[in-house]
C-alpha cells in the first residue's frame, strides 16, 4: 500500500482498498459487496485521491460508497510536469475520457449500484466532470467544487495559453450544452476565489438553468470568504458544511430517489 493510503484514518482504511481499473488508480471505499449508491470523485490539480478523508467517511457512514481516482500525472501515476497550470487541459481531457472505463470496471468490482451513481470533482476534477457530462452519461447527480464550465473567464490563464480562438471555442463547455443530460447539480464556490473566478461558475450554472428549464435542480452554494488558500484549495472553515450538504444532496437525489433508477 502507498504511504498516502497508510495515512488514512483507521475507520476509513478498514473499508478501503487501492485498485487500478483500466489503468486508472482508484481508491475504493465500500464496507462489503452489497450494491449501494456511490460517488465517483475526482480531486483537483496537484492533489491525490486519498486527500479529503472527511468526505469519504461521511459518505460511507450514510450508506454511499466512493470511487476516488487519481488525475493523469497525479497520485500513483505521478508526473510532476503534468501538474503545471499550463497542463490542465490535457489532464482534464484525458480524465474525462477515462471515466467510462473506470465505470465499466466498477461494475465488476461489486458493491457499486450502477443505476445510482453521482459524479463530482474539485477544480480540474470538476472540469473533467463537466466535460464528461457534455455527452449522454449514466450519472444521476453532479457535484462541482471551485470549478467552472464557462472557460471564457479563463481565456487569459495559463491553461488556455497558445490556443487559437477557434480551438478555444471548440473546447469551451458552455458553448456545447446541446447534448447535456440534465441532472440535479450542486456547486460550491468562494466569491473571492483567486484561481477560478466566482463569475465563471455563476455564468455556467445560469446557462445550465436555461438549458434544463426553470424546474431543474441546479444550486450554487457561495461563500463570501472561507479562509482557504487562495480561497480555492478546499473551503477552509466552511469545509464541514460543504461535506454535510453534499451528503444530504446525495441521499436525496441518488440514494433515496426512486426516479434515479428509471
C-alpha positions as CSV (number, residue, x, y, z in Angstrom):
1,X,0.0,0.0,0.0
2,X,1.1,3.6,-0.6
3,X,2.2,6.0,2.1
4,X,-0.9,8.2,1.4
5,X,-3.2,5.2,1.9
6,X,-1.5,4.2,5.1
7,X,-2.1,7.7,6.5
8,X,-5.9,7.4,6.1
9,X,-7.9,7.3,9.3
10,X,-8.2,3.8,10.6
11,X,-12.0,3.7,10.2
12,X,-11.7,4.7,6.5
13,X,-8.7,2.4,5.8
14,X,-10.7,-0.5,7.2
15,X,-13.3,-0.2,4.4
16,X,-10.9,1.0,1.6
17,X,-8.6,-0.6,-0.9
18,X,-6.5,0.5,-3.8
19,X,-7.3,-0.9,-7.2
20,X,-6.2,0.0,-10.7
21,X,-9.1,-0.1,-13.1
22,X,-8.4,0.2,-16.8
23,X,-5.0,1.9,-16.0
24,X,-6.6,4.5,-13.6
25,X,-5.5,4.2,-9.9
26,X,-8.7,4.2,-7.7
27,X,-9.4,4.4,-4.0
28,X,-12.4,2.1,-3.5
29,X,-14.4,2.7,-0.3
30,X,-17.1,0.2,0.5
31,X,-18.0,-2.0,3.5
32,X,-19.0,-5.1,1.5
33,X,-20.2,-6.2,-1.9
34,X,-23.8,-5.2,-1.3
35,X,-24.7,-2.9,-4.3
36,X,-25.0,0.7,-2.9
37,X,-25.3,4.2,-4.4
38,X,-21.9,5.7,-4.9
39,X,-19.9,8.9,-5.6
40,X,-17.3,9.0,-8.4
41,X,-14.9,11.7,-7.1
42,X,-12.1,13.5,-8.9
43,X,-9.6,15.6,-7.0
44,X,-8.0,18.9,-8.1
45,X,-4.7,19.7,-9.6
46,X,-1.6,18.9,-7.5
47,X,-3.7,16.7,-5.2
48,X,-4.4,13.0,-5.0
49,X,-7.3,10.6,-4.5
50,X,-6.6,9.8,-0.8
51,X,-7.0,13.5,0.1
52,X,-10.1,14.7,2.0
53,X,-10.9,11.6,4.0
54,X,-13.7,13.5,5.8
55,X,-15.7,13.4,2.5
56,X,-15.3,9.7,2.2
57,X,-16.1,9.0,5.8
58,X,-19.3,11.0,5.7
59,X,-20.3,9.1,2.6
60,X,-19.7,5.6,3.9
61,X,-21.5,6.4,7.2
62,X,-24.5,7.4,5.1
63,X,-24.5,4.2,3.0
64,X,-22.9,5.8,0.0
65,X,-19.8,4.1,-1.5
66,X,-17.0,6.0,-3.1
67,X,-14.6,5.5,-6.0
68,X,-12.0,8.3,-6.0
69,X,-9.5,8.4,-8.8
70,X,-6.1,10.0,-9.5
71,X,-5.9,12.6,-12.2
72,X,-3.4,11.8,-15.0
73,X,0.1,12.8,-13.8
74,X,-1.1,12.8,-10.1
75,X,-1.0,10.4,-7.2
76,X,0.1,6.9,-8.1
77,X,0.7,8.0,-11.7
78,X,2.8,11.0,-10.7
79,X,4.4,13.0,-13.5
80,X,5.4,16.4,-12.0
81,X,5.4,18.1,-15.4
82,X,1.7,17.2,-15.7
83,X,0.8,19.2,-12.6
84,X,1.5,22.7,-14.0
85,X,-1.3,25.1,-14.7
86,X,-0.3,25.0,-18.4
87,X,-1.1,21.3,-18.4
88,X,-4.7,21.5,-17.1
89,X,-6.4,21.0,-20.4
90,X,-4.6,17.7,-21.4
91,X,-5.2,16.4,-17.8
92,X,-8.9,17.3,-17.9
93,X,-9.4,15.9,-21.4
94,X,-7.7,12.6,-20.6
95,X,-9.6,12.2,-17.3
96,X,-12.9,12.8,-19.0
97,X,-12.2,10.1,-21.5
98,X,-11.2,7.7,-18.7
99,X,-14.3,7.9,-16.6
100,X,-16.3,5.3,-18.6
101,X,-13.5,2.8,-18.4
102,X,-13.4,3.1,-14.7
103,X,-17.2,2.7,-14.5
104,X,-17.1,-0.4,-16.6
105,X,-14.5,-1.9,-14.2
106,X,-16.5,-0.9,-11.1
107,X,-19.5,-2.9,-12.4
108,X,-17.3,-6.0,-11.9
109,X,-15.8,-5.0,-8.6
110,X,-19.0,-5.4,-6.6
111,X,-20.6,-3.1,-4.1
112,X,-21.5,-0.4,-6.7
113,X,-25.1,0.1,-7.8
114,X,-24.5,1.4,-11.4
115,X,-28.0,2.8,-11.5
116,X,-27.3,5.1,-8.6
117,X,-24.1,6.9,-9.4
118,X,-23.1,10.5,-8.8
119,X,-20.2,12.3,-10.4
120,X,-18.2,15.1,-8.7
121,X,-14.9,16.9,-8.7
122,X,-12.9,19.8,-7.4
123,X,-11.3,22.4,-9.6
124,X,-9.6,20.4,-12.5
125,X,-11.6,17.4,-11.4
126,X,-14.8,19.4,-11.7
127,X,-13.7,20.5,-15.2
128,X,-13.3,16.8,-16.2
129,X,-16.7,16.0,-14.7
130,X,-18.3,18.8,-16.8
131,X,-16.5,17.7,-19.9
132,X,-17.9,14.1,-19.4
133,X,-21.4,15.4,-18.9
134,X,-21.4,17.2,-22.3
135,X,-22.4,13.8,-23.7
136,X,-25.0,11.2,-22.6
137,X,-23.9,9.7,-19.3
138,X,-25.3,7.4,-16.6
139,X,-24.9,9.7,-13.6
140,X,-27.9,10.8,-11.5
141,X,-26.4,13.8,-9.9
142,X,-23.4,16.2,-10.2
143,X,-21.3,17.9,-7.6
144,X,-18.9,20.8,-8.5
145,X,-16.4,22.4,-6.2
146,X,-14.4,25.5,-7.1
147,X,-14.7,24.9,-10.8
148,X,-16.5,26.2,-13.9
149,X,-17.8,25.4,-17.3
150,X,-17.6,28.9,-18.7
151,X,-13.9,29.0,-19.7
152,X,-14.1,32.5,-21.2
153,X,-13.2,33.7,-17.8
154,X,-10.0,31.6,-18.0
155,X,-9.1,32.7,-21.6
156,X,-6.0,34.6,-20.4
157,X,-4.9,32.0,-17.9
158,X,-2.0,29.5,-18.5
159,X,-4.4,26.7,-19.2
160,X,-5.5,28.4,-22.4
161,X,-2.1,29.7,-23.5
162,X,-1.4,29.0,-27.2
163,X,-4.9,28.2,-28.1
164,X,-6.3,29.8,-31.3
165,X,-9.8,31.3,-30.9
166,X,-11.4,28.5,-32.9
167,X,-9.6,25.9,-30.8
168,X,-10.8,27.6,-27.6
169,X,-14.4,27.8,-28.8
170,X,-14.3,24.1,-29.7
171,X,-13.5,23.1,-26.1
172,X,-15.3,25.7,-24.0
173,X,-18.1,23.7,-22.3
174,X,-20.7,26.5,-22.1
175,X,-20.7,26.6,-25.9
176,X,-21.6,22.9,-26.2
177,X,-24.6,22.2,-24.0
178,X,-26.9,20.8,-26.6
179,X,-26.2,17.2,-25.5
180,X,-26.1,18.0,-21.8
181,X,-28.1,15.5,-19.8
182,X,-29.9,17.5,-17.1
183,X,-29.4,16.0,-13.6
184,X,-29.6,17.6,-10.1
185,X,-26.4,19.8,-9.8
186,X,-24.9,21.2,-6.7
187,X,-22.0,23.6,-6.9
188,X,-19.8,25.4,-4.3
189,X,-17.6,28.4,-4.8
190,X,-15.9,31.2,-2.8
191,X,-16.7,34.6,-4.1
192,X,-13.1,35.5,-3.6
193,X,-11.6,32.5,-5.4
194,X,-8.2,33.7,-6.8
195,X,-7.8,30.9,-9.3
196,X,-11.3,30.3,-10.8
197,X,-13.4,33.4,-10.7
198,X,-16.8,33.0,-9.0
199,X,-18.4,34.6,-12.0
200,X,-17.2,31.8,-14.2
201,X,-19.2,29.3,-12.1
202,X,-22.2,31.5,-11.9
203,X,-22.3,32.1,-15.6
204,X,-22.1,28.4,-16.4
205,X,-24.9,27.5,-13.9
206,X,-27.0,30.2,-15.4
207,X,-26.6,28.6,-18.8
208,X,-27.4,25.2,-17.4
209,X,-30.7,26.6,-16.0
210,X,-31.6,27.9,-19.4
211,X,-30.7,24.5,-21.0
212,X,-32.6,22.4,-18.4
213,X,-35.6,24.6,-17.6
214,X,-36.8,26.6,-14.6
215,X,-37.7,23.4,-12.6
216,X,-34.2,21.9,-12.9
217,X,-32.4,21.4,-9.6
218,X,-29.3,23.5,-10.1
219,X,-28.0,25.1,-6.9
220,X,-24.9,27.3,-6.2
221,X,-23.7,27.5,-2.6
222,X,-21.5,30.5,-2.3
223,X,-19.3,31.9,0.4
224,X,-18.1,35.4,1.0
225,X,-14.8,34.1,2.4
226,X,-13.6,30.7,3.6
227,X,-10.0,31.2,4.8
228,X,-8.8,28.5,2.4
229,X,-5.5,29.0,0.5
230,X,-6.2,31.3,-2.4
231,X,-9.9,30.9,-1.4
232,X,-9.7,27.9,-3.8
233,X,-8.0,25.0,-2.2
234,X,-10.8,23.4,-0.1
235,X,-13.2,25.6,1.7
236,X,-11.4,26.4,5.0
237,X,-13.7,26.8,7.9
238,X,-16.7,26.1,5.6
239,X,-15.4,22.6,4.7
240,X,-17.5,20.6,7.2
241,X,-20.6,22.4,6.0
242,X,-19.8,21.7,2.3
243,X,-19.4,17.9,3.0
244,X,-22.6,17.7,5.1
245,X,-24.6,19.5,2.4
246,X,-23.1,17.2,-0.2
247,X,-24.1,14.0,1.6
248,X,-27.6,15.3,2.1
249,X,-27.8,16.1,-1.6
250,X,-26.5,12.6,-2.5
251,X,-29.1,11.0,-0.2
252,X,-31.9,13.0,-1.7
253,X,-31.0,12.7,-5.3
254,X,-29.2,9.4,-5.7
255,X,-29.6,7.1,-2.7
256,X,-33.2,7.7,-1.8
257,X,-34.5,8.9,-5.1
258,X,-37.0,6.5,-6.7
259,X,-36.7,8.3,-10.0
260,X,-33.0,7.7,-10.1
261,X,-33.5,4.1,-11.1
262,X,-35.6,4.9,-14.1
